[in-house]
Amino acid sequence: MEFSLHIFSLITLFGISTGLLLALQLWVLPWGNQKANRLLSLHLANYIVLAVTFVLHLERTDRLSDYHAIFSLQLLVGPLFYFYVQRLTYPEFQWRWSHLWHLAPALLMTLLWQWQLPLNPDSVLKQPCLQASDCDLLYRSRFIHRLAAYISMTLYALASLWILRPHLQRVKAAYSTIEGVTLHWLKILIGCKLLTLVIAVGLEVRALHIHDEWTPASVMSMSPLILTLLVGWFGLQQRKIQLNESRDPSDSSASNTPLQQIPANAEKKYLTSSLSADKAEAIWQQLRDTMAQQQPYLETGLKIADLAQLMDIPSHHLSEVINSFAGQTFYDFINHYRVDEASRLLQDPTQRHLSVTDIGLQAGFNSNSTYFAHFKKRLKQTPRQYRQQHQA
């Protein structure tokens, strides 16, 4: 067996070797959301099998039709990544037998390819040949398979973006500090996937007129390398996201109304039947007392589960009360208090030896960007400007 080691083969083999190591790490390391990591490992392993098949396609031109049945695994790329996003953003997500239909297109395309063999120049499933010379029957016969792969990857990438839309609101209902759990890196990864698809489709159109080594397959084969670099940097660092699993957070926007002026008879439409109006008002008063006396907002990584445990009430009840009475998410509610604390420290003459950043850390913020954004939104000036104004 002879191998020419084409340049694309060398690049792809490098991606395969690094991608295989990463897939093993994602499968075995007990870090973050292990179930989600294993789905990502399967997703990467699927890419690796496709890349190996592409190398064989380049190096063993004598048995091309045998390898192309494996390319039907392209139709698993979208579903595996989609389920990874589901498992990462919704801890309550459970696998069901009904999800198997997502895997059916890959099987159907495999059976379709077997039915197409041996290839027939008169088959209706082949791509039209615009040029009589240098018109590859094998490439034309794979047109319906490539089209199905492009459609599948695009739809699942868009579906994954759709899942991420409410994730930020869910995170804000559970965390007071959202750095590291917003999953912005996933949007970048999906963007790279969509960009790769656009390039592949562009090469598909180009291949109708120009036949050279730059084919859609050569672009798609480099995906393990791209995926390895992105997932290696972000995926392994992603910590497990713990959300309030009882219900999705209310879609209520943050309010600028001072907390002391919020009426006690807040709207009851946010409250569940298990939480009466009197009980809700009692929890609201208990919450305000806890914030004033124990100042839990000074804890940098405070989560709603921590505060609920401190108050000895269910997390979802606390979330409902904050949404209903404060008109805010837990994230905005806690940072409201942190801004109050920061503004108090900035006015305190005994704290002048501390920098503006140190004041933010003492108030419970762990990120300057979050600190400055909340402070300016609330008080219409930066912490530095606020300090200078009150010192003057």
N, C-alpha and C positions, 0 to 999 in steps of 0.2 A: 504494500500500500504506500503510495507516494503522496507527499504533501508539498505544495509549492510555497506555503506560508505567505499568502497574500497579505498586503498591508492591513486590509480590513480584518483578516483572521488574527493578526497579531494584536490589534487594538481590542478586538472582541475577546480574545483569550485573556488579556489583562483584566477586562471587566468581569469575566467569568471567575477568575481566581479570587479577586477581591470581593466579588458579590457572594461567592460561596462561603467565604469566611464570615461575612456579615450575616448571611442567612443562618449559619450555625449559631452565631452569638445571639441573634434574636430568638432562636428556638430554645436555647438552654439557659440563658442568663435570667435569674429571678429578679428582674428590674422593671419597675413601672407596671403597666398593664400587660401581664404575661400572655393572656389569651389574645389580646390585640397584636402583641409582638409576634406570636406564632402565625397569625394570619398574614402579617407583613412578611414573615419568613417564607411562607408558601408562595406569596406573590412574587418575591424575589427569586425563589427557586424556579418558578414557572418561566420567568424571564431568562434564567440561566439555561434551562433546557432548550428554549427557543434559540438562544445565542449559540449553543453547541450545535444545534441543527443547522444554523446558518453557516458555521465553519465547515461542517460536512458538505453542505451545499456548494460552497466555494471550492473545496479541495477534492471532492469526489464527484466529478461531473459525469461519471459513468453510470451512476445510480440515482439520478436526481428525483425521479418520481417516487422512490421509496421514502425519501426524507420529507417530502412535502405534506404527507399526512400529519406529521407532528406539528406543522405550522398552524393547525387548527387550535392549538393551545393559546394562540393569540386572543381567542374569544374568552379565555379565562382571566386575562389580565384585568379587564374592567371589573368583573364581579368580585374577584379576590380583594382588590383595592377598595371597592365599595363597602364590602363587609368589614374590612379593617377600619375604615372611617366610622362605620356604624358602631363597632365594638369600642372604639376609642372615645366617641362622643356620648354614647348612651350606655352607661354601665349595666342598665337593665336589659340590654339587647340579648336575646337568646336565639340560638340556631333552631330552625324548624325544618321539617321535611319539605315544606312548601318552598323553601329557598332553593331546592335542587333544580328548579326550572331555570335558574340563572346559569346553570352549567350545561343545559341541554343544547344550546347553539353550537358549542364546541364539538359535541358528539355528532350532531347533524352534519356539520361541515366535514367531519372525518368520513362519515358514511357517504356523503356526496362525492368526495374525492375518490373513494374506492369505486364508486359507481362510474365515475368518469374514465377510469383506466380500463383499457389502454386509450390514450388520448386520440380524439377524433377531430381532424381539421374542420369538419362540417358541423361540429357541436354548436348548439344555440347558446351554450353557457360561456363561450369564449369571448374575449374582448376583440372588437373589430380591429383589423390591421390596416393602418393608414398608409404604410409603405410596403410594397411588395418585397423589397429586399430587406434582409436581416430582420425578419419577423419571427420571433420565438414562439412556437406553439405552446411550450410549457408555460411561459410567462402569461400568454393570452388566456390559457385555460384556467389560470389561477385568479382571474379577474374577480369573479363572484366571491371568492374567499377573502381577497384583500379588501373588497368593498364592505363585506360583512364585518371584518376586523376593524376597519376605520369607524364604521357606524357604532359598533359596540363600545370601543374605547372612548369615543366622543360622548356618547350618551351616559356612560357610567361616570366619566370625569365630571360632567355637568351635574349628575345626580349627587356625586360626592360634595360638590360645591354647595348644592342646595341643602344638604344635611348640615353643613357647617354654618349656614346662615343663622339659625337660632342658638347655636352653641355658645356664642358670646353672652347672650342673655342668660342662659342656664348657668354659665360660670359666674356671672355677676350675682346670681341668686345664692351662690354657695361660698364664694371667696371674697375676701376683702382686698387681697393682693392677687392680681390675675396674670402677672408676668410668669411665663412658663407653662400656662394652661390655656392660652387663647388659640393655640394651634395655627398661628399664622404661617408657620413653616409648611403646613399641609397645603395651604393655598398656593404657596410658591411651587411645591412639588407638582400639584395639579396643573399649574400654569406651564411648567416645563413639559409635562405630558402633552398638553394641548398644542404647545409650540412644536414638539416633535411630530405630532400628527399633521400639523399644517405643512411642515417641511416635507413629510412623506407624501402627502397628497400633491404638493407642488412637483415633486420628482416623478410622481405617477403621471401627471400631465406632460411633463418634459419627456418622459420615456416614450410617449406616443410619437415623438418626432426625432428624438436623439437617443441612440442606443450606446451606452457606455457603462462603466463600472459603477457610476453613481445611481443606484437604484433605491426605491423605498426600503427594500430589505436591508440594505447597507446602513441606512439611518436607524431603523428599528432595532438592528442588532447591537447598536451601541447603547441602548437603553440601560442594560445592567450597569455599565460604567457610570452613567449619569445618575441612575437611581442609587448606586452605591455611595457616591459622593454626598448626595443630599441626605439619604437616610442615615448614613454613617455619622453625619454631623448633627442631625436633629433627632432622628428616631430613637437612637439609643439613649439620648439625654432626656427624652420625654418622660416625665414622671406621671404616675397614675393620677387620673383626674377623678375626684370624689364629688359627685353631685347629689343633690336632693332627688332621690329616685322615686319619690311618691307621686310627683307631678311636675309638669313643666312650669317654669317660672312665668309669672304674669308678664304680659307685654306692656308694662307701664314704664313711662319715662321718668327720669329723675326730676325731682321738684326742687326749686330754689327757695321754697317757703321755709323760714326758720322752724326748727322742730318744735320749739316751745309754743308756736302759734297754731299748730295743727289741731283741729277740733277733735274732741274725744269721740263724737258720734260720726266716725268715718264711714264711708260707703261699705255696705255689707256684701256687695256683689262678689268680692274677692274671697269671702269666707266660706269654708266648706260646711256641710251640715253637721259635722262632728265638732264644730267650734261655734259655740253660741256667741251672741253679741256681748253678753256680760263677761264671759270668759276671755273673749278677745280684748276687751277694754282692760281687764285685769292683767293680761299678759303685756299689753302695751305700757301700763303703768309700771309693772315690774321691770320691763326692759329699760325704761327711762331711769328708774332708780339704780339699776345695775350699771348702766353707762356712767351715771354721775358718781357713784360711790366706788365702784371697783375698776372703772376705766379699762375695760378689756380691749378697747380699740388701740391701746398702746402696744399690744402684741402684734408684731409685724405680720406674721402668717396666720392671723385669726381667720377661722372658717366658721360658717354658720353652725356646723355641728358642734364646734367647741363652745360657742356662746349658748347654744341650746342645752348642752350638757351642764354648763355653769348655772343656767336658770332652771334646770331639771324639767324641761318641756320638750315635746317632739320638734324636730327640725322643721317639718313642713308647717306646723302651727306658727312657729316663729317667722317663717318666710311669709306666710299669709298676712300676719299682723303687720309686718314691716311694709309689705306691698299696699295694704289697705289703709293704714293709718299715716304712714310717712309718704306714700306715693313714690317710693324709691325701691331700687333693688338693694340687697344686703350690701353689695359693693359700694354703692353711692351713699348708703346710710352710714356705714362705718367711716368712710372717708370724709363725710360731712363733719363728724366729730373730730377727726384728725386735723382738718383744716382749722377748726375752732381752737384746738390745742396748740397748733403751730402759730396761729395768730397771737395767742396769749403769750407764748414764749418769746415771740419776736418783739412784743411790747415790753417784756420784763427787763429792766435795767441790769438785773443780776445775771442775765443770760447773754450779755453782749460779747462775752469771750467766745461764744460758740458761733460757728459759721452758719450760714443759711441752710446748708446741706445737713449739718449736724442737728439743727432744729427739726428738720423734716424727719430724720431718723428717730429722734426722741418722741416725735408725735405719732410714730407708728408706720410711717412711709418707708419703703425699702427701695424706692426708685425715684430719682430726681424728676424724670419725665412725668410720672404719675403725680408726684407732689406738686410740681409747678402747674400742671394742667388743671388739677382740682382747685388749687389755690386761686389761680387766675380766673377760672370760671366762676368761682364763688365770690371773690372780693374784687374782681376786675383789675387786678394789678399783680405783679410778681412778688414773691416773698421779699426780695431785696428792696423793691420799691416801697413795700409796706413797712419794712423795718426803718428805712430812711425817713419816711414820712412821720412815723411816730417818734423816732429819735429826735427829729427836728422840733 
